[in-house]
Amino acid sequence: MLDRTEPVPLRVGGTRRRTTRFGRVATVLRSSPSRLAILVFIALIFLFTVLFMTPWAAADRAGTDFADALFTAASVVCVTGLSTVDMATHWSVFGKVLVVIGTQIGAVGVLTFASILGLFVTRKLGLRAKLMAAGDSNPLRTHHGAVPEGQAVRLGEVGTLLATVAVSTLTIEIALGLLLLPSVLIAGIPFWTAVGDSFYYAAMAFTNTGFAPNADGLTPFAHDYWFLSLLMVGVVAGSIGFPVIRALTKQLRTPRRWPIHVKLTLATSAVLLVGGAIVYIALEASNPTTFGEEGAGRTAFQALFLSTMTRSGGFSLVDFDQLNGSSLLVTDMLMFIGGGSASTAGGIKVTTLAVLFLAAVAEARGRRSMEAFGRRIPSDVLRVAVAVVLWGATIVAVATVVLLQITHESLDRVLFEVISAFATCGLSSGVSGNLPESGKYVLAATMFLGRVGTVTIAAALAASQSRQLFRRPEERPIVG
């Protein structure tokens, strides 16, 4: 009789080795939310690529070639908004449903979405799911080592955050869809088509994607201030981030108790929004091809709308080929900054910019630490902010050089398109529609890197690094 207390040897020579190898892979994936996020994003992109290539997804039932399907899948899952086909006429109803589903998954984050499904099915959330969701909502958690709990989202509050993500997404999109419906009906669109278009616009606004369901885009609503204002509200709501939404819903009347992440996000976003509008008014006031010859009220509204959409919204009322070169450069900068952390927006995030600014102020004042709203910000946050900017700038620079070589377009147009892809903004200078296959792959990779996040990429690559147990002698180089 076999003694069950003794280990049973495996009879097949390679079985134990393969089992150990797969076990190690599974352990790494479970312990590294960043790597899991990258792999799930890649799997989703290829899944939607296959679905978009099916005849049922195309309006003409002829199917879509691989390059266009992959580009669309990357744009949808990464909630970017760029396209190589006419999104309004190329896709069937099934294809448009795929677009909406893909943007919903990509907007909330794949790990957060999976955690929400698990919470819905099992009615409880395990520690592993909490860690993954926390890493998805706070990039600092993807690093090894202890993470202070005085951050935007504490581990014990992850379940509440997931509920906030699910409830706020559904509530905001449904409310926006209902409020947009009258304007769509007034535009002369049949009732059931108007219902679909209204909720499509609502989803694209909150997810900061910027796709339009009708061939004319926003042209029928160019003077409908109610419709355009609702789009701006949806974009701003999606771009501030779910931790901020949660804090506002819980502590709206006690702003002093808001975490510093919430205060920095709201303050920096407001400054960029208003400041961007003022700059656009100053730069485009004499340009008759944009909104220079509009009245004062119309010009101010157009500038505010443009400032809002450059932060990752993706909707547009002006032809970017008609903007002055100075305005294009300002747009590039606003797109590169993007929206808030753990939001549906892209870019390097507004808190990254705020931390860099606070570091510069602290250095100018001769202080060793950064301070804001009566709180001290630790130095490791500054290191992450610097890494995000450098990695982001590197991705943009490499993609721009490659696309310039492929397309032979002008630098300003290519740089605009690349930053829009990296920041998952969706505004286009027209380069995407004329790209060869190689250019589509380059821009799709840029969208993927921009959405997954530079911090997540860096943490995934560094996840296997060993801890350094010694310190080398210090020596200061000359800087500046």
N, C-alpha and C positions, 0 to 999 in steps of 0.2 A: 504494500500500500504506500502511496506517495505521501511523504510528510509535507503538509501544507505550510509548515513554518519555514521551509527551505525555498530559496528562489528557484524558479523553473527556468532553465536555460532555453534560449531561442534556438530552434533547429536550423533555421535558414540563416546562412552566413551573413547576408547583408541586411537582414530585417532589423536587427538591433541598431545597426548604424543608421539606417534610414529613419527608424523611429526616433532615435536620439536627435538626428538632424532636424526632423520636423518639429520635435518638441522644443528644440532651441529656437526655431523660427517663430513658433507660436508664443513662446515666452517673451521674445523680443517685441513682437507686435503688441502683446498685452501690456508690456511695461513701457511702451513708447507710443503714446497717442499720436505724436507727430507722424511717425512712419505709417501708422494705421490710417491716418487721414489722407496721406498721399496715395496709398494703395487703393483706398476706397474711391477717392476722386478719379484716379486713373480708370478703375473698373467701371465707374458710372459713365465716364466720357465714352468709353468704348461700347458700353451697352446702348447708350443713346445714339451713338454713331450707327450701330446696326439697325436700330429702330427707324432712324431717319432715312436709311437706305432702302427700306421696304417700299413697295409700290403704294401701300395704303397711306403713307405719310405725305406723299406728293399729290398736289391737286390734279395733275395730269395723269396720275397713275403710272408714270414712266420710271419712277424711282429717281434717286439722287446719287451722283458719283461719290466716291469715298472721300475725296478731299473736301468737298462742300459739306458732306454729312459730318465729318470729323470737326470741321471748323464750327459748324452750327452747334454740335454737341458741346464742344468746349465753351463756346460763347454762352450757351444756355446754362450748363452746370456751373460755370464760373460767374454767372449773372453779369455778363459783360455788356452785350447789346450790339456788338459788331456782327456784320453778316456779309456773306459773299453772294447771297441770293436775295430776292425780294421776299421778305418774311411775310408780307401780307397776301401775296398771290401765289407763291411757290408751294406753300404747304396746304394740305387739306385740313378738315376739321380735326382728324386724328393727329395730324402733325402739330397743329396749334395746341391741342391738349397736351401733347408731349412737351412742347415748349413751356407751358404753364407748370406742369409737374416738375420738370427739370429745374426751373428757376426757384420753385418752392424748396426743393431739397438743397440746392446750392446756396440759397440765401441764408437759411438757418444753420448751415454747417452739417456735414454728413454725420459726424459723431453725435452732435446734438439731436439730429433727426432720428438716428438709430436709438438713442437713449429715450426719446419721447415715445417711440413705438414700443420699446421694451417696458416703459413705465405704464403705457396704456394697456398692454397685454397682461403683464404680471402684477400690476398695481403696486409694485415696489421697485426700489432702485438700489442695486447692490453697490458695494464700494468701488468695484472696477468700473461700472458705468458712471459713477460719480466722478471718478478720476478722469475718464475720457471726456465727459461733458465739460468738466472744469478746464481741462486742457484746451478744449475747443473754444471756450469762451474767454480764456485768459492765456495768451501765448507764453507768459512767464512760467506757467506750470509745466510746459513741455521740457524744461531743463531739469537735470538731476539735482538732488539736494533739497533741503528744507525750503518750503515756500511760506513766507509770513501770511498769517490769516487776515491781516489788516488790509486786504485788497478789495477790489470791486466785488468779487464773488467768493464767499467762504465756502469750503467744501460741504459743510452741513446745510448750505442754502441752495445747493445745486438743484434739488428737486423743485424748489420754488421757482428757480430761474427757468427750468424746463417748462413748467406750467405757464410762466410769463411768456416764453417764446411762442408756445402753441396758441395760447389765448389771444395774445396781442396780434399775432400774425393773422389769425382768422377774423378777429374783431375789426382790425383796421382795414383789411382788404374788403370785407363785406360792407362795412360802413362806406368806404370810398366808392365801391361799385354802385351802391344804391344812390349816393349823392351825385355820381357822374351820369347816371342814367338819363335824367331829364335833358341834359345838354346834348347827349348823343341822339336822343329822340328828336330834339329840335333841329338837329343837323340833317334830318330827313332820312335817317337809317331805319329800316323796318324793325318792328318791336323786338322779335326774338334775336335778330342779329345785333340790335342795340344792347340787349341784355348781355350777350356774350362779349361784345366789344367793351362794355363798361367794366365788367369784372376782369377782363384781360388788361385793360389800362390800369386798373387798381392794383393788380398783381405785379405788373411791370413797374409801377411807380414805387410801391413799398419795397420790392426786391432790388430797386435801383438798376433795372435792366435796360429799360428804354425802348423795347420793341413796340411797334404800333400794329394793330390788327387790320387797319384799313390802308389801302394803297396810297392815299393822299396824306397820311401821317397826321400831323397836327394842323394842317392847313384849314380844314373846316372849322377849327376851334381857335383860330389865330386871334380873334377879338372877343372870345368868350372868357372873360376874366374869372368867372366862377369855376369853369372847367380847369383852366390853367392854374388857378390858386390851389385847387384840390390836388392836382398833380404835385405841386411843390410841397404841400403838407405831407403827402404820402412819401415823397423822396426824403424829406427831412426826418420823418418818423423812422424810416428804415435806416437812415445813415447815422443816427446818434448811437445806436447799439442797444441790444436787449438789456444789459445791466443797467443802463441809464433809464430805459423805460420802466424797469422794475423798481428802481429807486424813486422815480417820479410818481408811480402809482401808490407806493407805500408811504412815502414821506413828502408828499407834495407841499404840505403846510409847514414843514420843518426843514427848510433848505440848509440850515446850519448843520444838520446831522447827515447831510449827503456825503458819501465818500469823496475823496479828492479826485478820483477818476471821473466821477459824474460832473464835478465842478469844472475840471479842466476841459472835458469834452464839450460841455455847454458853452463855456466862455470862449474857447478857441473857435468853435463852430460859428458862434454869433459874430465874432470879429471877422472871420473869413467871409461869411455870407454878406454882411453889410459892406465890408471893405472891398470885396470883389465887385459888388454892384456899383459902388462909387467909382472905382477904377474904370469899369466898363463905360460908365457915363462920360468920364473925362476923356477916354481914348476914342470913343465912337460917336461923340456928340457932333462931329463934323463929317461923318461918313454917311452919305445919303443912301448907300446900298444896304445898310443894315437897319438902324433905327435912329439915324442922325437927324432926319427930317420929321420925326414924329413929335407930337406935343410933349410937354414936360411930364405929364402923368404917364403917358404911354412909354416914353423913353425910360423912366424910372422903373416901371413894371417890367419892361423887356430886359433891362440890366439885371434886375433882381432875379428874374426867371433864369437868365443865362448863368448868373453866379451860382444859383442853386443847382442847376443841372451839370455844371462842370465839376461839382464835388462828387459825382458818380451817378447822377440821375439818368443821363443819356438822351433825354428828349431835347428837341431843338426847334426853334422858330426862325433861326437865321441860317444863311448859307455861310459856312466857315471859310469858304474860299473868298468871300467878300470882306472878311474882317481884316483890319489893319494888322501888320506884322507884330506890332506891340501887343495887340489884344490876343493874338495867337499865343505869344509867349506867356502872357498872364494865364491864359487858359491851360497851357501846359503845366504851369506851376500849381494851379488849383487842382487839376486832375491828379497830379503826382501826390499831392497831400491827401486827397480823398476824404473819407468820413471817419466815424468813430470805430474803436476797437469792438470786436464781437458784434459787428453790425452787418447789414447787407451791402455796405459800401466797400470800396477797395482803397488802393493807395497805401502810403506809408502810415496813415492814420493821424488824426489831429493831435492826439496825446503825444505822439512821437515828436511832432513839431513843437508842442508846448514844452516838453522836457528839454529839448535842445535849446530853446529860447531861455528857459529858466537856468540852464547850465551856463549860458553866455552871460546872463545877468549876474549870477553868483560869482563868476570869474571876474567880471568887471568891478564888482564890489569887494573883491578880495576875500570872499567867503569860501569855506571848504565844502559846504553842503548846499543843495538846492532846497528852496522853501517856497511853498505856495499855500494860501488859505490857512495859515497857521500850522502847517504840517511840513515835516522834513521828508524829502524824497531820497531814498538810498541810491548809492552810486551804481549798483548793478542795473537799475532801470536805465540809467544813462548809457551804459555799455550796450544794452539791448537796442536802445534808440539809435545809437551810432551804427550798429550792425545792420539794422533795418534800412537806414538811409543808404549805406554803402552798397549793400546787396541789391537794393532796388535800383540805384543809379547804375550799377554794373549790368544788371539785366537789361535795362533800357538802352544803355550804350551799345552792348553787344548786338541786341536785336536790331537797333537802328542801323548799325554798320552793315549787318548782313542784308537787311531789306534794301538799303541803298544800293548795294552791289547787285541785288536781284532785279529790282524794279527800275533803277536809274531815275527815280523821281527826285524832286527837290527835297532838300533837307527839312524844311519846315513842315511839309506835308507828311513825310515819313515819320519824323519825330512826333508829330501830333498823333498819328495813328498808333505808334508803338506805346506812347504814354497812355493813351486811351485804353489800349489792350491790357497793359500792365496794371493800371488802376481800375480795371473792370468798369470803365465809365460808359463806353458805347458811343460817344460822339465820334464822328468820322469826317475825315477830309476827302473821302472818296477813293482812298488807296485800296481799301479792302475789296471793293467790287471789281477791281482790275488785276488782282494778284494772280500770278501763276501758281501752280500746285506747290512748289517749294516755298513760296512766300506765305501761302496759307498755313503750311505746317509750322513755319517760324512764328507767325502771329498767334496760332493756336497754342504753341508752347509758352509764349509770353503771357497769354491769358491765364494759363494753368499756373505758372509761377506766381503771377500777381495775386490770384485768388487763394492758392494754398498758403501763401504768405512767406516772406523771407525768413521770419523767425522760425516757422515750422520747418522749412527746408534746412536751415542751419542746425536746429535742434535734432532733426532726424539724422543728419550726417554725423553729428557729434555724440549721438546717443551711446555709442559703443566705446567712447574714449574713457581711459582709466583716470582715476583721481590722482592728481599730482600731490605727492607727499613731501615735497621740498620746495624751497624758494631760492632763486638765484640772486646773486648780488645786484643791487639797484644802481642804475646809472641813467641820467637824464639826457636825452637827445635835445638838440635845438629845434624848436617848433616855431613856425611863423617867420 
